[in-house]
Amino acid sequence: MLDEYNTILDRAEAELVEKKSRFIATVSPAKTEEEARAFIAGMKKKYWDARHNVFAYQIGERNEIQRSSDDGEPQGTAGKPVLDVLIGGDIKNTVIVVTRYFGGILLGTGGLVRAYGKSAKLGIEAAGVAKIKHYKECRVLTDYTTAGKIQYEITNGEYILKDTLYSDKVEFIVMLDKDNENNFINAVKELSMGKAEIEITEEIYGAWLNNRMIVM
């Protein structure tokens, strides 16, 4: 599992008009090449009357799969600049289709590269890049006497409090990353004098988008 990576979580769309040509960038998450191809096919069906439906996608933890198509535009002027947006932002598991309705004015190779690249960037901006981080979910069970100290440690440290459960004891569910796991466990042991129960229950991914975390 990667410690962290960039991706998008939801489909989004952005539009650019350049010298009367209309460029529509549609962006979607795609965890497999099959998902990417299905999305591309759907966009080609939706925009069947467009001159070009250029696409690019990047999939895999190590970006193992990178594909692009100029779809009839001069070679290297369309698909590559769209793919370059994904590569430049290291945005994984994402597919982009840029649809072009020709406006009657030729843009030239440089103009095409800029238009397709800018359209792809606008699509990504509309979707919002989410930073996915690998966390370990930690369960801490303690008595009420020590709970306040542990809660203070959680809220004032670089930890994420997922939930707090109250019964005859207090249970904190905390998300830890690789940089703070040992610090937190050692702090809890010290604060509770070794009495708190500490258990790593599972490994999960959490997505940070617009300063808000979503557990995946």
C-alpha positions as CSV (number, residue, x, y, z in Angstrom):
1,M,0.0,0.0,0.0
2,L,1.2,3.5,-0.8
3,D,1.6,5.8,2.1
4,E,-0.2,8.5,0.1
5,Y,-1.2,9.4,-3.4
6,N,-3.3,11.9,-5.4
7,T,-6.6,11.1,-7.2
8,I,-10.1,12.5,-7.8
9,L,-13.2,11.1,-6.0
10,D,-16.1,12.3,-8.2
11,R,-16.8,13.0,-11.8
12,A,-16.6,16.6,-12.9
13,E,-16.8,18.8,-16.1
14,A,-15.3,22.0,-17.3
15,E,-15.5,24.0,-20.5
16,L,-13.2,26.2,-22.5
17,V,-13.8,28.1,-25.7
18,E,-10.8,28.9,-27.8
19,K,-11.2,30.7,-31.2
20,K,-14.8,29.5,-31.5
21,S,-13.8,25.8,-30.8
22,R,-15.6,24.4,-27.7
23,F,-13.6,22.1,-25.5
24,I,-15.4,20.1,-22.8
25,A,-13.2,18.2,-20.3
26,T,-14.9,15.5,-18.4
27,V,-13.0,13.8,-15.6
28,S,-13.8,10.6,-13.7
29,P,-12.2,8.2,-11.2
30,A,-11.2,4.9,-12.8
31,K,-9.5,2.2,-10.7
32,T,-9.1,-0.2,-13.7
33,E,-8.4,0.1,-17.4
34,E,-11.9,-1.5,-18.0
35,E,-13.5,1.3,-16.0
36,A,-11.5,3.9,-18.0
37,R,-12.5,2.4,-21.3
38,A,-16.1,2.2,-20.3
39,F,-16.1,5.9,-19.3
40,I,-14.5,6.9,-22.6
41,A,-17.0,4.9,-24.6
42,G,-19.8,6.6,-22.7
43,M,-18.4,10.1,-23.5
44,K,-18.0,9.2,-27.2
45,K,-21.7,8.1,-27.2
46,K,-22.8,11.3,-25.4
47,Y,-20.8,13.6,-27.6
48,W,-21.2,11.5,-30.8
49,D,-21.5,14.6,-33.0
50,A,-18.2,16.2,-31.8
51,R,-15.2,16.4,-34.1
52,H,-12.9,14.8,-31.5
53,N,-13.1,13.0,-28.2
54,V,-9.5,13.0,-27.0
55,F,-8.7,10.9,-23.9
56,A,-5.9,10.1,-21.4
57,Y,-5.8,8.0,-18.3
58,Q,-3.3,7.0,-15.6
59,I,-4.0,3.9,-13.4
60,G,-2.1,2.0,-10.8
61,E,-0.1,2.5,-7.6
62,R,3.1,3.1,-9.7
63,N,1.2,4.6,-12.7
64,E,1.7,1.3,-14.5
65,I,-1.0,2.1,-17.1
66,Q,-0.7,5.3,-19.1
67,R,-2.7,5.7,-22.2
68,S,-3.8,8.6,-24.5
69,S,-5.3,9.2,-27.9
70,D,-5.3,12.2,-30.2
71,D,-8.5,10.9,-31.8
72,G,-7.8,12.5,-35.2
73,E,-5.9,15.6,-34.1
74,P,-2.3,16.0,-35.3
75,Q,-0.1,13.5,-33.4
76,G,1.1,14.6,-30.0
77,T,-1.1,17.7,-29.9
78,A,-4.1,16.4,-27.9
79,G,-3.8,13.2,-25.9
80,K,-0.2,13.8,-24.7
81,P,-0.9,17.3,-23.2
82,V,-4.0,15.8,-21.4
83,L,-1.9,12.9,-20.1
84,D,0.9,15.3,-19.1
85,V,-1.6,17.0,-16.7
86,L,-2.1,13.6,-14.9
87,I,1.6,12.8,-14.9
88,G,2.6,16.3,-13.8
89,G,0.2,16.2,-10.8
90,D,0.9,12.5,-10.2
91,I,-2.8,12.0,-10.2
92,K,-3.6,8.3,-10.2
93,N,-6.7,6.2,-11.1
94,T,-8.1,9.0,-13.2
95,V,-9.4,9.3,-16.8
96,I,-10.0,12.5,-18.8
97,V,-12.0,12.9,-22.0
98,V,-11.7,16.3,-23.7
99,T,-14.4,16.7,-26.4
100,R,-13.9,19.3,-29.1
101,Y,-16.5,20.9,-31.2
102,F,-14.6,22.6,-34.1
103,G,-15.3,26.3,-34.4
104,G,-14.0,26.7,-38.0
105,I,-10.7,28.3,-37.0
106,L,-7.5,26.3,-37.1
107,L,-5.5,26.6,-33.8
108,G,-2.1,25.2,-35.1
109,T,-0.1,22.6,-33.2
110,G,0.9,24.9,-30.4
111,G,-2.6,26.2,-30.0
112,L,-4.0,22.7,-29.8
113,V,-1.4,21.6,-27.2
114,R,-2.3,24.6,-25.0
115,A,-6.1,24.2,-25.4
116,Y,-6.2,20.5,-24.6
117,G,-3.7,20.9,-21.7
118,K,-5.7,23.9,-20.3
119,S,-9.0,22.1,-20.7
120,A,-7.6,19.0,-18.8
121,K,-6.4,21.3,-16.0
122,L,-9.8,23.0,-15.7
123,G,-11.4,19.6,-15.5
124,I,-9.1,18.4,-12.7
125,E,-9.7,21.7,-10.8
126,A,-13.4,21.3,-11.1
127,A,-13.1,17.8,-9.6
128,G,-10.6,18.7,-6.9
129,V,-7.5,16.7,-6.3
130,A,-7.9,14.5,-3.2
131,K,-4.8,13.4,-1.2
132,I,-5.3,9.8,-0.1
133,K,-3.3,8.7,2.9
134,H,-2.7,5.3,4.5
135,Y,-3.8,5.1,8.1
136,K,-3.9,2.5,10.8
137,E,-7.0,2.6,13.0
138,C,-6.1,2.3,16.6
139,R,-8.4,1.4,19.5
140,V,-7.5,2.8,22.9
141,L,-9.5,1.6,25.9
142,T,-8.9,3.4,29.2
143,D,-10.5,4.3,32.5
144,Y,-12.2,7.7,33.1
145,T,-9.3,8.9,35.3
146,T,-6.8,8.7,32.4
147,A,-9.2,9.5,29.5
148,G,-8.8,13.3,29.8
149,K,-5.0,13.1,29.5
150,I,-5.3,10.8,26.5
151,Q,-7.9,13.0,24.8
152,Y,-5.7,16.0,25.3
153,E,-2.8,14.2,23.7
154,I,-5.0,13.3,20.7
155,T,-6.5,16.7,20.2
156,N,-3.1,18.5,20.5
157,G,-1.1,16.0,18.5
158,E,-1.1,15.2,14.8
159,Y,-3.7,12.5,15.2
160,I,-7.2,12.1,13.9
161,L,-10.0,11.2,16.4
162,K,-12.5,9.1,14.5
163,D,-14.9,8.3,17.4
164,T,-15.2,8.2,21.2
165,L,-17.3,5.6,22.9
166,Y,-18.4,5.7,26.5
167,S,-19.4,2.7,28.7
168,D,-17.8,1.6,32.0
169,K,-14.6,2.8,30.2
170,V,-13.7,5.3,27.5
171,E,-12.8,4.0,24.1
172,F,-11.0,6.3,21.6
173,I,-10.8,5.3,17.9
174,V,-7.8,7.1,16.5
175,M,-6.3,7.2,13.0
176,L,-2.5,7.1,12.8
177,D,-0.1,7.5,9.9
178,K,3.3,6.0,9.7
179,D,5.0,9.1,11.0
180,N,3.1,9.3,14.3
181,E,2.0,5.7,15.1
182,N,4.9,4.9,17.5
183,N,4.8,8.4,19.1
184,F,1.1,8.0,19.9
185,I,1.4,4.5,21.3
186,N,4.3,5.4,23.5
187,A,2.5,8.5,24.7
188,V,-0.6,6.5,25.7
189,K,1.5,3.9,27.5
190,E,3.2,6.7,29.5
191,L,0.0,8.6,30.3
192,S,-1.8,5.5,31.4
193,M,1.2,4.0,33.1
194,G,0.8,1.0,30.9
195,K,-2.8,0.3,31.9
196,A,-4.7,1.4,28.7
197,E,-5.5,-1.3,26.1
198,I,-4.1,-0.4,22.7
199,E,-4.9,-2.3,19.6
200,I,-4.4,-1.7,15.9
201,T,-7.7,-2.9,14.4
202,E,-7.3,-2.3,10.6
203,E,-5.5,-0.4,7.9
204,I,-7.6,2.0,5.8
205,Y,-7.3,4.9,3.4
206,G,-8.5,8.4,4.2
207,A,-9.1,11.1,1.6
208,W,-8.2,14.7,2.2
209,L,-10.2,17.1,0.1
210,N,-10.7,20.8,0.8
211,N,-9.2,20.4,4.3
212,R,-11.8,17.7,5.1
213,M,-11.1,14.0,5.6
214,I,-13.3,11.2,4.2
215,V,-12.7,7.7,5.5
216,M,-12.7,5.3,2.5
